[in-house]
Amino acid sequence: MSFGQKQINDLITGTVLCAELPATREGDRRFVAVFPYIINDSGNVSSPDKLLDSAKTETVLFHLRDCEYPAEYSTNGLQVNDNDVIVLRDEGDIKGISALQEMLAEFVSDFSIFVPLWETDDVLY
């Protein structure tokens, strides 16, 4: 189980990847999103640059968000009410693609389901 090369390229150049998983509650939708970031020279969080560099695969940091919320938010284009969001997992400072894949393998069996966030119905940004 691993990301394909295009997915890796997307992640190391700052593209947020997202996948929909089966919800734990009937009537909900569940999305897992992976947000890449770096800590710049001044100590601030920023997006990785758009240059492809294989060395970045183990230096880029990731924030993982696994949440679900009632389906009507995404089907009706509504803004999500924080009280309705169930946070199943929210972790940051995951360093490198290998560590990310290891963490995701605990609950995702097929990494090919991860696509750029804008291609999904996830309304949490």
Secondary structure, 3 states (H helix, E strand, C coil): CCCCHHHHHHHHCCCCEEEEECCCCCCEEEEEEEEEEEECCCCCEECCCCCCCHHHHHCCEEEEEEEEEECHHHHCCCCCCHHHCEEEEEEEEEECHHHHHHHHCCCCCCHHHCEEHHHCCCCCC
